Amino acid sequence: MKRMTVLVLASLCAWPTVAGQQLDYVRAVTTPGEGRLVTIDDYWLLAFSHTYDIRLPEHVAQGQKLEIQIKEEGDTWQSEQFTVTAISIYQDLCRLHRQHPSQDGRFPSDAIYIQPCTSE
């Protein structure tokens, strides 16, 4: 049993790890005026997401309360407020976070994905 435990631990340590993408946090971004809202419903052990096409301002800053337009069934649009608590960017992909991401990433929250996007 002891030998098997050592073998399992050794194989886990030898497993190659892949570095996650390096996110930068910025204070403001320029957007094309449209993006995708991903909402997260967290039920303790399970998380479900929903994706919506949206319209948003072309200039967004951290802490800003946005008035976004969410596309519903057909061609109808609904207005909703979205407060940007953090902005992360990786290459030309930005995420506007409703809650600041946790360090370990285990607690996702609603976010708006925008591409292309540039830091101001």
Number of C-alpha atoms within 10 A of each C-alpha: 6 6 8 9 10 11 12 11 11 11 11 10 10 9 8 8 7 6 6 6 7 9 14 12 14 16 14 19 21 17 20 15 16 20 21 20 24 17 17 16 13 13 8 6 5 7 12 10 13 11 14 14 16 21 18 20 14 12 14 21 20 17 15 13 13 16 14 19 19 19 17 12 6 6 6 9 15 10 13 10 10 19 16 21 17 21 26 21 21 14 13 11 15 27 24 25 23 19 15 18 18 10 7 7 9 8 13 19 19 21 24 23 22 24 17 14 21 19 20 11
